[in-house]
């Protein structure tokens, strides 16, 4: 080991000892590796400024002791955050990659709006241009999420849907953007949806606006 290396190790040890105290919390202002810069990446909906503001309290703290849980706790009330990944760049920078929740529909319930995510969670609604073409849901979140998963399972073109309407008997109407209405039965609706995928775009069926599958093993066209 060279003299320079020994000197650096000795200096680092002295700095650690000089900044340590059993009576001081680990996030007290630090002389060694103080956080000076917080860099936010991969965010689309959430502003970097909002996240940095929430994390202002970690500036000046020892970078070595900052962990994901501390950051998660500070930004837990930001609706669109699904998860984070952090990277420390010594001596003074922390990079935070943001993983945002993905809305797939807008739930309208008791005159209030919520986003429904691809994981079935609800997010408080705010008008966002990126999501102004999402389908609207008139019904219960849990029941819709089951239908959403089934639609994905059969590769139904979700982009073509304008709205979902739930009925108390336990069935759904799907209204498409071209104003076609698909009336689903209470049970075994997957077969009905598969049938619509098969025939819906055929020329012989272009004149119909209602595909009614409510009666078992039948389709009524109007």
N, C-alpha and C positions, 0 to 999 in steps of 0.2 A: 504494500500500500504506500503510495507516494505521500510526501509531506503535505501537499496541497489537499489530498483526499482526507487525511487525518485532521487537518485544520478545519475543513468544511464540516466533517462529522462532529467535531468538538463544538464548533460554533452553533450548529443546529441543535445539539443537545442542550447547550446553555440557553438558547432561545426558548426551547420547549419548557425547560425548568423555570425560566423567568416568567413565562406566561401562564404557568399552571398554579392553581390554588384550589384546595378541596372545598373551599367555601364559596367559590365562584361558579356559576352555571356555565355549562359548556358553550353557550352561545353568547357569552360576554364578549365585548369588543376585543379583537385579537391583534397582537403585533405580528404574529406569524400567519402567513397566508390569509390575510383578510379578504373577504369577498368584495370586489370592487365593481365587477360587471356581471349582469345577469342577461344572458342571450336566449331569446325565445324563438323556437323553430317549429315548422310543420303545422302552425295554426292557420286556420282559414276564417272561421267565424269569430273567434274570440280575439280581441285586440291584444297585441303584445304589451301595450301600456297598462291595460287592466291587470294582467298577470304580474307584471313587474311591480305595480303599485301594491298588490297583495303580498309581495315578497320583500318589500322594502326593509322589513325588520331583520333580514339575514345579512344585509350589507354590513361589512365591517366584522362579521363573525368569522371564525376559523373555518376555512373551506374544508378541512379534513373531517370536521364533525357534522357537516350538513348531510342529511340523508333524504331519501324519497318520501318517507313518512312525514317528515317535518314540512316538506313542500306540499304534499297532498293535504295535510291539515289546514294549511294556509289558504289553499285555493278550492277547498271542498264545496264552497257555496256557489261556484261558477258552474251553471247548469250544463254547458256543452262539453265539459271535460270528462272524457272516459278514462284516461290514464296518462301517465307521463313516463319519460325516460330521461335520466340525467347523466351528464358527463362533466367531470371536473377537469379544467385546464389550469394547472398550476403556473403561476403562483396565486391568481386572483379571479379567475373566471369560472362561472358555472353555466353550462348549456342545458336548456330544458326543451326536450322535444315533446310536443303536445299531441295526444291522440283524442280527436273530437268524436262525440256521439253523432250518429248519422240518422237524421229524421227521415221517415218514409211516408208519413201521413200526418194530417192535421185533425185532431179529435175536437169535435164541438160538443160540449156537454154543459147543460144548464147555462147557456149563453156565454160560456167561457171556452177559450181555445188552448190547446196543448199540442206540442209536437209528440208524435209516437216514434220512438227510435227503432232501428232494426233489431234491437235486443228486447223490445217490448216495454221500455221505460218511457215515462212521461217527462217532458221538459216544458217549462213555462213558455208560452208563445210570445214571440216578438217578430215583427214583420221583417223578413229577410228575403232579398231578391233571389238568392240561390234556391229558396224553397217555396217560391210563390206558385209553382205549378204542381205541388204535391196534392194528391187526392184528399178529400175531406171525408171524415168518418162520423156518422151519426149512430152511436151505439156505445158499447162497453169496450174498454181497452183490451181486456184479457181475451174476450171472444174474437175481437178483430185480429189480435196477434196470432191466434190459432189459424184463422182464415189466411192471414198474410203468409205464414209459413207454408200452408198448403198450396197457395198460389205460386210460391217460389219453387216448391217441389215439382210442379208440373210445367214450369217455365212459362207461366201465363204472362203476357206482355203487360207488366204493371204500369209502364209509361202511358198506356192507352186508357187508364182508369181515371174518371173524374171524381167519383164519390162512391161511398159504401153506405147503405141504409139498412139498419138492423130492425127486426120486428120482434115483438114480445114472445111470439111463438117459437123463437129460436132460429130464425132463418135470415138470409141476407138478400138484398137486391144490389147488384153491381151496375152502376151507371157509367158508361164509357164516354170518352170525349166526343165521339160522334153521335151521342145521344141514344145509343142502343142500350136497352135495359135487359140485364140477365137476371131472371127471377130464379133463385136457387131454392131447392127443397130443404127441409129441416135436417135430413140425414142423407148420407151418401152423395153429398154435393160435388165431390171430386169427379165423379163420372159425368155429371152435367157439365162441369167446366171443361173437361177433356173433349166432350162432344162439341161444345161451342168453339174450342180451338180448331177442331177439325173442319167445321162447316161454316163458321162465322164469316170468313172472307171469300167464300165461294160465290160466284156470280148469281147462282140461283137463289141465294138468300139475301142479296143486297137490298131488296125492297122492304125487308122486315126490320122493325125497330124494337120489337119485344120478343125475347126468347124465354118462354115460360116453362121451367122444368119442375114446377111444384107438384105435379101429379106423377107418381112413380111410373117409370118406364115410358113416359110420354113427353113430347115437346109441343107446346102450342105456340104458333107463330102469328104475330100481328104486325 
